[in-house]
């Protein structure tokens, strides 16, 4: 098992994702199963033309606008003894993991 899969497995074992929607967009909340770690949140907004130079071709395209994942990183550091290089990889994993959750939510999957 590679490190990226190890991070995803750890997150899935210790956190439950929930998606909420409001007028500003969507939010993925990662709730710690033991409720020891504060909730971690990743916010998404519907992409608008002009936010980047590439044309947006999908109607339901969301981008990450903010993230509050410090408690998750601290929790992972305690249990996994992360090094300085690991944090960048974990951020990439979190981006893809939460984007997959949003995709599943938009497609009606659980």
N, C-alpha and C positions, 0 to 999 in steps of 0.2 A: 504494500500500500504506500503510495507516494504521500508527500507532506500535504499537498493540497487536499487529497481525499481524507487524510487524517484530520485536518482542520474542519472539514464539512461534517465528518462523523462526530467529532467532539461537539460542534454546535448543535447538531440534530439530537444528540443524546442529552444535552443539558438545557436546551432552549426550545420553546414552542413558538412558532411564528403566527402572527395574527395580522390580517390586513384590515385597515379601516379607511373609509373614504369621507371626504368632506368637499366643500366648494373649492378648496385650494389644490386638491389632488388626492394622493393616496399615501398611506404610511404603513410600513411593515414594522411591527413591534415584535421584538424577540424577548419573550418572557422566560426568565429562568425558572426551571421546573421546581427548584427547591425554594424559590422566592428569596434567596439570600442576596442575589445580585439584582441591582435596579434594572428596570426595563431599558432595553436599548432600542433606538428607533432610527429608521432610515426613511426620509421623506422623498416622495416623487411628485413631480408636477407634469402636466401634459406639455409635451414639447411644442414650441411655437416657432413658426418661421422667423428667421433672423437670429435665433439663439446660436446657430452655427452656420457655417458656409455651405454645408451639404444640404441638399433638398430633403425634406422629411416626407417620405412616401406612405407611411402607415398612419391610419386615422388614430389609433390608440397607442401612440408612442409616448412613453414616459421617460423622464430623465431624473436622476438623483439630484436633488437640490440641497440636501442637508443630511447629516448623519450624527447621531449621538451614540457612539459605540465604545466609549472609553471603559465602562464597567465590564463589558464583554472581553475586551483586550486584557484588562487587569486580571480577570478571572482565568482566562486562558494562560496568561503568564504564570500565575500561581501553580497551575496544574501541569503545564507543559514546559516550563522553564524556557520561555522564548528568548531568542537573541535579537539584536538590533535588525538583522536582515529578515527575520520572520515577519515583522510587522507589515512590511510592504506586501508580502505574499498574502497575508491574512486580509488586508484591505481589498485586494483583488478578489479573493474568495468571497468576501462579504458582498461586494458589488454584484458578482455573478449569482450568488445564492439568493439575494433579495430580488434581483431582476427576474430570476426563475419563479420566485413566489408570486410576483406581480403578474407575470405571464400566465401562470396557472389560475390565478384569481380572475383575470380577464377572460380566460377560456372556460371558466366555470368548473375547473378541476379543484380537487382538494389536496 
